[in-house]
């Protein structure tokens, strides 16, 4: 009884916390153009996106009404684990992203000045590993680490899926898949390490990149494959809906093509808040005088 009460209290707290964060996330996405503009309207009197709060609060209540607590816990778990995996992958990708573009002409075909320029660019092969270029080919800086992150995630997914659902009658195939996936994951990780990281000084930097993000990705995947298969079905349904909205609407209306990132928008907004004292949003939005 005590455990049940504690679980209900924890779930209630989590859901209430999500209801506070969800309207903010939807508002920010609508401001960028990824979602419909009606979700970016701010009420002039309350300085809140009332349409966003009402619609998504209602949808959350409907989901909580339809599903039992076990399904909700698993659904929240897979969403959280997937988000943490994406963040871990983004840490690696951003750490190896170059500040400027360089050409992809092989080193043997360019002059000495261009060689020096290519040798010390973030996301390019480290000079002592430059011989690997003959095996993997010449690619733009940052492309290979990004591709290796995807390969690593897929390899970990195969590895833990075989461990979870491997068939005893096909033990030979299971062992082969385990061996191939593990070797592929390790090779991808080593290939990422062979590239040069950004040396930019920040207030906080994740240490031991790419090792710690890689361990985070593998741990999250190991936990996700242990969830109920129906949880994956529900997750894929919602992902499909999200992709449909993105490719049907968001990809054509997003402001990212204007060259302003969401991070720079947050910085610009934080600076303008000090001067203009605007209450809501990552970008300035006209108040909706018609909203109630």
KEKE-3310 file (N, C-alpha, C; in steps of 0.2 Angstrom, whole numbers, plus 5000, padded with zeros to 4 digits):
npx = (5004:5009:5020:5013:5006:5017:5022:5011:5011:5024:5022:5012:5018:5028:5020:5014:5025:5029:5018:5021:5032:5029:5020:5029:5039:5032:5028:5040:5044:5033:5036:5047:5042:5041:5029:5012:5007:4997:5000:5009:5004:5002:4993:4988:4985:4987:5000:5003:5004:4989:4981:4990:4993:4980:4976:4987:4987:4974:4976:4985:4978:4968:4976:4981:4969:4965:4976:4983:4992:5004:5007:5009:5020:5030:5029:5033:5046:5052:5052:5060:5072:5075:5077:5088:5097:5098:5103:5115:5121:5121:5130:5143:5142:5142:5154:5163:5161:5166:5171:5171:5170:5179:5188:5186:5197:5209:5224:5235:5234:5234:5241:5255:5251:5237:5237:5241:5231:5220:5225:5223:5209:5194:5185:5192:5203:5215:5232:5242:5235:5232:5234:5223:5214:5215:5208:5195:5192:5190:5182:5171:5175:5169:5159:5162:5163:5150:5143:5148:5143:5130:5131:5137:5126:5116:5123:5124:5111:5108:5116:5111:5098:5099:5104:5093:5082:5087:5087:5088:5089:5095:5109:5122:5120:5116:5128:5137:5131:5132:5146:5149:5142:5147:5161:5159:5154:5164:5174:5168:5168:5182:5186:5180:5187:5199:5198:5199:5195:5184:5192:5187:5185:5173:5160:5156:5161:5158:5167:5179:5175:5174:5169:5161:5148:5146:5145:5133:5124:5124:5119:5107:5100:5101:5092:5080:5078:5073:5060:5042:5036:5024:5025:5035:5028:5018:5026:5032:5021:5018:5030:5029:5018:5023:5034:5026:5020:5031:5037:5027:5023:5032:5045:5045:5041:5050:5061:5074:5081:5085:5096:5097:5100:5092:5098:5106:5095:5090:5100:5099:5086:5088:5096:5088:5078:5083:5083:5070:5061:5053:5041:5039:5045:5057:5060:5055:5037:5022:5009:4994:4979:4967:4966:4959)
npy = (4994:5006:5008:5008:5021:5029:5027:5033:5046:5050:5048:5058:5070:5070:5070:5083:5091:5089:5095:5108:5110:5106:5115:5126:5120:5117:5130:5136:5128:5131:5145:5144:5139:5126:5120:5123:5140:5145:5140:5148:5160:5173:5177:5194:5199:5189:5185:5172:5157:5153:5145:5134:5129:5125:5116:5106:5102:5096:5085:5078:5075:5066:5056:5051:5046:5036:5026:5014:5015:5008:5007:5020:5023:5016:5022:5035:5032:5027:5038:5047:5040:5040:5053:5056:5049:5055:5068:5064:5059:5071:5079:5073:5075:5089:5092:5089:5097:5107:5125:5132:5129:5117:5112:5096:5090:5077:5076:5074:5080:5094:5110:5115:5125:5123:5111:5112:5120:5111:5101:5105:5107:5107:5092:5086:5073:5068:5073:5063:5052:5052:5043:5035:5041:5035:5024:5027:5037:5054:5066:5079:5090:5084:5076:5062:5059:5061:5052:5041:5041:5038:5025:5018:5019:5011:4999:4996:4994:4983:4974:4973:4970:4957:4951:4952:4946:4935:4920:4903:4893:4897:4899:4900:4911:4921:4923:4927:4939:4946:4947:4954:4966:4971:4973:4982:4993:4996:5000:5011:5020:5021:5027:5039:5044:5046:5058:5076:5086:5100:5114:5124:5135:5133:5136:5124:5108:5092:5079:5067:5064:5054:5045:5045:5050:5039:5028:5032:5032:5018:5012:5018:5012:4999:4999:5002:4992:4982:4986:4984:4976:4982:4995:5000:5000:5010:5021:5022:5025:5038:5044:5043:5051:5063:5065:5066:5078:5086:5085:5088:5101:5108:5108:5117:5129:5132:5143:5141:5140:5153:5156:5158:5150:5139:5140:5152:5160:5159:5165:5178:5181:5181:5191:5202:5201:5207:5221:5224:5217:5206:5193:5180:5166:5161:5169:5186:5188:5193:5199:5191:5198:5194:5182:5173)
npz = (5000:5004:4995:4983:4985:4986:4972:4965:4969:4965:4951:4949:4952:4942:4930:4932:4932:4919:4913:4915:4908:4895:4887:4886:4878:4866:4862:4859:4848:4840:4838:4831:4819:4817:4822:4822:4820:4828:4841:4845:4850:4861:4876:4879:4892:4902:4898:4893:4883:4880:4872:4869:4881:4885:4874:4874:4888:4889:4880:4887:4898:4892:4887:4900:4905:4896:4896:4908:4923:4922:4908:4906:4913:4907:4894:4897:4901:4889:4881:4889:4889:4876:4873:4881:4875:4862:4866:4871:4859:4852:4859:4855:4842:4841:4847:4838:4827:4814:4814:4802:4785:4775:4761:4752:4745:4743:4753:4746:4735:4736:4740:4751:4761:4761:4766:4779:4784:4783:4792:4805:4809:4817:4819:4808:4803:4815:4814:4816:4813:4799:4789:4789:4781:4768:4769:4772:4764:4758:4767:4771:4785:4801:4796:4796:4810:4814:4806:4812:4825:4822:4817:4828:4837:4830:4830:4844:4846:4839:4846:4859:4857:4852:4863:4871:4864:4857:4849:4855:4847:4836:4839:4834:4824:4833:4840:4830:4826:4838:4839:4827:4828:4840:4837:4827:4834:4842:4833:4827:4837:4840:4828:4829:4839:4833:4826:4827:4841:4846:4853:4860:4874:4887:4899:4904:4900:4893:4900:4894:4881:4866:4875:4887:4882:4873:4882:4889:4878:4875:4887:4889:4877:4881:4891:4885:4876:4884:4887:4886:4870:4865:4870:4861:4849:4852:4854:4841:4833:4838:4834:4821:4818:4822:4813:4801:4803:4803:4790:4783:4786:4796:4790:4779:4785:4795:4804:4804:4792:4790:4796:4809:4824:4836:4848:4847:4847:4860:4867:4862:4866:4880:4882:4878:4887:4898:4895:4889:4896:4892:4894:4889:4879:4866:4856:4851:4851:4844:4854:4856:4855:4854:4860:4874)
capx = (5000:5014:5023:5008:5005:5023:5022:5006:5014:5029:5019:5008:5023:5031:5015:5013:5031:5029:5013:5024:5037:5027:5018:5035:5042:5027:5028:5046:5044:5029:5039:5052:5039:5040:5022:5007:5007:4992:5003:5014:5000:5003:4988:4991:4983:4991:5007:5004:5001:4983:4979:4995:4992:4974:4976:4991:4984:4968:4978:4989:4973:4965:4981:4981:4963:4965:4981:4984:4998:5010:5008:5011:5027:5034:5029:5037:5053:5055:5053:5065:5078:5077:5079:5094:5102:5099:5107:5122:5124:5122:5137:5148:5142:5144:5161:5168:5158:5170:5168:5171:5170:5186:5187:5187:5202:5214:5230:5241:5233:5234:5248:5257:5247:5231:5238:5242:5224:5216:5227:5221:5202:5190:5181:5196:5207:5221:5238:5245:5230:5230:5234:5216:5210:5216:5204:5188:5191:5191:5175:5171:5176:5164:5154:5164:5161:5143:5141:5150:5138:5124:5133:5138:5119:5113:5127:5122:5104:5108:5119:5107:5092:5101:5104:5086:5077:5090:5084:5092:5089:5100:5114:5127:5119:5116:5135:5140:5128:5135:5153:5150:5139:5152:5167:5157:5153:5171:5178:5166:5171:5189:5186:5178:5193:5205:5197:5201:5189:5184:5196:5184:5184:5167:5160:5156:5162:5158:5174:5181:5171:5167:5168:5155:5142:5145:5142:5126:5120:5123:5115:5100:5098:5100:5086:5075:5076:5069:5053:5037:5036:5019:5028:5039:5023:5015:5032:5033:5015:5019:5036:5027:5014:5028:5037:5021:5019:5037:5038:5021:5022:5038:5051:5044:5040:5055:5065:5082:5084:5087:5103:5097:5099:5088:5103:5107:5088:5089:5104:5096:5081:5090:5099:5083:5074:5085:5081:5063:5057:5048:5040:5038:5047:5064:5060:5049:5031:5017:5004:4987:4974:4960:4965:4956)
capy = (5000:5012:5008:5011:5028:5033:5027:5037:5053:5051:5049:5064:5075:5070:5073:5090:5094:5089:5100:5115:5111:5105:5121:5130:5117:5118:5137:5137:5125:5135:5151:5143:5137:5118:5118:5128:5147:5146:5138:5153:5166:5174:5181:5200:5200:5184:5183:5165:5154:5149:5139:5129:5126:5121:5110:5100:5100:5092:5079:5074:5072:5061:5050:5048:5043:5030:5021:5013:5018:5004:5009:5027:5023:5013:5026:5040:5029:5026:5045:5050:5037:5042:5060:5056:5046:5060:5073:5061:5059:5078:5081:5071:5079:5096:5093:5088:5101:5113:5132:5134:5123:5116:5108:5089:5087:5073:5080:5073:5084:5101:5113:5114:5129:5120:5105:5115:5122:5105:5097:5107:5109:5103:5087:5082:5068:5070:5072:5056:5046:5055:5038:5032:5044:5031:5018:5029:5042:5061:5069:5086:5089:5083:5071:5055:5058:5061:5046:5035:5041:5034:5018:5016:5018:5005:4993:4994:4992:4976:4970:4972:4966:4950:4948:4952:4942:4930:4913:4898:4888:4900:4902:4902:4917:4926:4924:4931:4946:4949:4949:4959:4972:4974:4975:4988:4999:4998:5003:5017:5024:5022:5031:5046:5047:5048:5065:5082:5089:5107:5116:5130:5135:5134:5136:5117:5103:5085:5076:5060:5063:5052:5039:5045:5050:5032:5024:5034:5029:5011:5011:5020:5007:4993:4999:5003:4985:4978:4988:4980:4978:4987:5002:5002:5001:5016:5026:5023:5028:5045:5047:5044:5057:5069:5065:5068:5085:5090:5085:5091:5108:5111:5109:5122:5135:5133:5149:5139:5142:5160:5156:5159:5144:5140:5142:5159:5164:5159:5170:5185:5183:5182:5198:5207:5201:5212:5227:5225:5213:5202:5187:5173:5164:5161:5175:5190:5186:5198:5197:5190:5202:5190:5176:5174)
capz = (5000:5005:4989:4978:4986:4983:4965:4962:4971:4960:4944:4949:4952:4935:4925:4933:4930:4912:4910:4915:4903:4888:4884:4884:4872:4860:4861:4856:4842:4835:4836:4825:4813:4817:4823:4819:4823:4834:4847:4847:4852:4869:4878:4881:4899:4906:4895:4893:4877:4883:4867:4870:4888:4885:4870:4876:4894:4887:4877:4892:4902:4888:4887:4906:4906:4892:4898:4915:4926:4920:4902:4906:4916:4901:4889:4899:4901:4883:4879:4892:4887:4869:4873:4884:4869:4857:4869:4871:4852:4850:4862:4851:4835:4842:4849:4832:4822:4813:4814:4795:4780:4771:4755:4753:4741:4747:4755:4742:4729:4738:4742:4758:4765:4762:4770:4786:4785:4784:4797:4812:4809:4821:4815:4803:4806:4818:4809:4817:4810:4793:4785:4789:4775:4762:4770:4773:4759:4760:4768:4775:4792:4805:4793:4798:4817:4814:4804:4817:4830:4820:4816:4835:4840:4827:4832:4851:4846:4837:4851:4865:4854:4851:4870:4874:4860:4853:4849:4857:4841:4831:4844:4830:4821:4838:4842:4825:4826:4844:4838:4822:4831:4845:4833:4823:4838:4845:4827:4826:4843:4839:4822:4831:4843:4828:4824:4832:4845:4847:4859:4863:4881:4889:4906:4906:4894:4895:4900:4891:4875:4866:4879:4892:4878:4871:4887:4890:4873:4876:4893:4887:4873:4885:4895:4880:4873:4889:4888:4882:4863:4863:4871:4855:4844:4853:4852:4834:4831:4839:4830:4814:4818:4822:4806:4796:4804:4801:4783:4779:4788:4799:4786:4775:4789:4800:4803:4804:4786:4790:4799:4817:4828:4842:4854:4847:4849:4867:4869:4860:4870:4887:4882:4877:4893:4903:4893:4887:4901:4889:4899:4886:4872:4864:4851:4852:4848:4845:4858:4853:4859:4854:4865:4881)
cpx = (5004:5017:5019:5006:5011:5023:5017:5008:5019:5027:5015:5013:5026:5027:5014:5019:5031:5024:5016:5029:5035:5024:5024:5039:5038:5028:5034:5047:5039:5032:5044:5049:5038:5033:5018:5007:5002:4995:5008:5011:5000:4997:4991:4990:4987:4998:5008:5001:4995:4981:4984:4994:4985:4974:4980:4990:4979:4971:4982:4984:4970:4970:4981:4975:4963:4969:4981:4991:5005:5012:5011:5018:5032:5035:5033:5044:5056:5056:5059:5072:5080:5079:5086:5099:5103:5104:5114:5125:5125:5129:5143:5148:5144:5151:5166:5165:5163:5167:5167:5172:5177:5184:5189:5192:5207:5220:5235:5240:5232:5240:5249:5253:5240:5231:5238:5235:5220:5218:5224:5214:5198:5186:5185:5200:5213:5227:5242:5241:5228:5230:5227:5212:5210:5211:5196:5187:5191:5184:5176:5172:5170:5159:5156:5162:5153:5140:5142:5146:5132:5126:5134:5131:5116:5117:5125:5115:5104:5111:5114:5100:5093:5101:5097:5082:5080:5087:5089:5093:5094:5106:5120:5126:5119:5123:5138:5137:5131:5142:5153:5147:5144:5158:5165:5157:5160:5175:5175:5168:5178:5190:5184:5184:5199:5204:5198:5195:5190:5188:5193:5183:5177:5166:5159:5157:5162:5165:5174:5176:5176:5165:5162:5149:5141:5142:5135:5122:5118:5119:5108:5097:5097:5094:5080:5073:5072:5062:5048:5037:5030:5021:5031:5034:5020:5020:5032:5027:5016:5025:5033:5022:5018:5032:5033:5020:5025:5038:5032:5020:5029:5044:5051:5043:5045:5059:5073:5085:5087:5093:5103:5095:5095:5092:5104:5100:5088:5094:5102:5090:5083:5093:5093:5078:5076:5084:5074:5058:5051:5047:5041:5042:5055:5065:5054:5043:5026:5011:4997:4982:4967:4960:4963:4958)
cpy = (5006:5013:5011:5018:5032:5033:5032:5044:5054:5052:5056:5070:5075:5072:5080:5094:5095:5094:5107:5116:5110:5111:5126:5127:5118:5125:5138:5134:5129:5142:5150:5141:5129:5116:5124:5134:5148:5144:5143:5160:5167:5179:5188:5201:5195:5183:5176:5163:5150:5144:5133:5125:5122:5115:5104:5098:5095:5085:5075:5071:5066:5055:5047:5044:5036:5024:5020:5015:5014:5006:5016:5027:5021:5018:5032:5038:5029:5033:5048:5047:5039:5049:5060:5054:5051:5066:5070:5061:5066:5081:5079:5074:5086:5097:5092:5092:5107:5120:5134:5128:5123:5111:5100:5086:5083:5077:5079:5077:5092:5104:5113:5119:5126:5114:5107:5117:5116:5101:5098:5110:5104:5098:5083:5077:5071:5069:5065:5050:5048:5049:5034:5035:5039:5025:5021:5034:5049:5064:5075:5085:5089:5078:5064:5054:5057:5055:5040:5035:5037:5026:5014:5014:5012:4999:4991:4992:4985:4971:4968:4969:4959:4947:4947:4946:4937:4923:4908:4893:4891:4903:4904:4909:4923:4928:4928:4938:4950:4952:4954:4966:4975:4977:4982:4994:5001:5002:5010:5022:5026:5027:5038:5049:5049:5055:5070:5085:5097:5109:5122:5130:5137:5133:5128:5113:5096:5082:5069:5059:5060:5046:5039:5046:5043:5028:5026:5031:5022:5009:5012:5015:5001:4993:4999:4996:4981:4980:4983:4981:4983:4994:5005:5004:5008:5022:5027:5026:5036:5048:5048:5050:5064:5070:5068:5076:5089:5090:5088:5098:5111:5113:5114:5129:5136:5139:5147:5140:5149:5161:5158:5152:5145:5142:5150:5163:5164:5165:5177:5186:5184:5189:5203:5207:5206:5219:5229:5221:5209:5195:5180:5172:5165:5167:5179:5188:5191:5195:5196:5193:5199:5184:5177:5168)
cpz = (5000:4998:4983:4979:4984:4976:4962:4964:4966:4953:4943:4948:4945:4930:4926:4931:4922:4909:4911:4909:4896:4884:4882:4878:4866:4858:4857:4849:4837:4833:4831:4819:4812:4818:4821:4823:4828:4840:4850:4849:4859:4870:4881:4889:4903:4904:4895:4886:4879:4878:4868:4876:4888:4881:4873:4883:4893:4884:4882:4896:4899:4888:4894:4908:4902:4895:4905:4917:4923:4913:4901:4908:4910:4896:4890:4899:4894:4880:4882:4890:4880:4869:4876:4878:4864:4860:4869:4864:4850:4853:4858:4845:4836:4843:4843:4826:4820:4813:4807:4791:4777:4766:4756:4748:4745:4748:4750:4735:4730:4740:4749:4763:4766:4766:4777:4788:4787:4790:4804:4812:4813:4817:4809:4807:4809:4814:4810:4814:4803:4788:4784:4783:4769:4763:4769:4768:4762:4761:4771:4782:4796:4803:4796:4806:4818:4812:4809:4823:4828:4820:4823:4838:4837:4829:4839:4851:4844:4842:4857:4863:4854:4858:4873:4871:4856:4854:4850:4851:4836:4835:4839:4827:4827:4840:4837:4825:4832:4842:4833:4825:4836:4842:4830:4828:4841:4839:4826:4831:4842:4833:4824:4835:4839:4825:4829:4835:4845:4853:4862:4870:4883:4896:4908:4900:4897:4895:4896:4885:4870:4870:4883:4888:4875:4876:4889:4884:4874:4882:4892:4882:4876:4889:4891:4877:4878:4891:4884:4875:4861:4865:4865:4850:4845:4852:4845:4831:4832:4835:4823:4813:4818:4816:4801:4797:4802:4794:4779:4781:4790:4794:4781:4779:4794:4798:4803:4798:4785:4793:4806:4820:4834:4848:4854:4848:4856:4870:4868:4865:4878:4888:4882:4883:4898:4901:4892:4892:4898:4893:4895:4880:4871:4859:4853:4848:4849:4849:4854:4857:4858:4858:4871:4885)
residu = (UNK:UNK:UNK:UNK:UNK:UNK:UNK:UNK:UNK:UNK:UNK:UNK:UNK:UNK:UNK:UNK:UNK:UNK:UNK:UNK:UNK:UNK:UNK:UNK:UNK:UNK:UNK:UNK:UNK:UNK:UNK:UNK:UNK:UNK:UNK:UNK:UNK:UNK:UNK:UNK:UNK:UNK:UNK:UNK:UNK:UNK:UNK:UNK:UNK:UNK:UNK:UNK:UNK:UNK:UNK:UNK:UNK:UNK:UNK:UNK:UNK:UNK:UNK:UNK:UNK:UNK:UNK:UNK:UNK:UNK:UNK:UNK:UNK:UNK:UNK:UNK:UNK:UNK:UNK:UNK:UNK:UNK:UNK:UNK:UNK:UNK:UNK:UNK:UNK:UNK:UNK:UNK:UNK:UNK:UNK:UNK:UNK:UNK:UNK:UNK:UNK:UNK:UNK:UNK:UNK:UNK:UNK:UNK:UNK:UNK:UNK:UNK:UNK:UNK:UNK:UNK:UNK:UNK:UNK:UNK:UNK:UNK:UNK:UNK:UNK:UNK:UNK:UNK:UNK:UNK:UNK:UNK:UNK:UNK:UNK:UNK:UNK:UNK:UNK:UNK:UNK:UNK:UNK:UNK:UNK:UNK:UNK:UNK:UNK:UNK:UNK:UNK:UNK:UNK:UNK:UNK:UNK:UNK:UNK:UNK:UNK:UNK:UNK:UNK:UNK:UNK:UNK:UNK:UNK:UNK:UNK:UNK:UNK:UNK:UNK:UNK:UNK:UNK:UNK:UNK:UNK:UNK:UNK:UNK:UNK:UNK:UNK:UNK:UNK:UNK:UNK:UNK:UNK:UNK:UNK:UNK:UNK:UNK:UNK:UNK:UNK:UNK:UNK:UNK:UNK:UNK:UNK:UNK:UNK:UNK:UNK:UNK:UNK:UNK:UNK:UNK:UNK:UNK:UNK:UNK:UNK:UNK:UNK:UNK:UNK:UNK:UNK:UNK:UNK:UNK:UNK:UNK:UNK:UNK:UNK:UNK:UNK:UNK:UNK:UNK:UNK:UNK:UNK:UNK:UNK:UNK:UNK:UNK:UNK:UNK:UNK:UNK:UNK:UNK:UNK:UNK:UNK:UNK:UNK:UNK:UNK:UNK:UNK:UNK:UNK:UNK:UNK:UNK:UNK:UNK:UNK:UNK:UNK:UNK:UNK:UNK:UNK:UNK:UNK:UNK:UNK:UNK:UNK:UNK:UNK:UNK:UNK:UNK:UNK:UNK:UNK:UNK)
# end
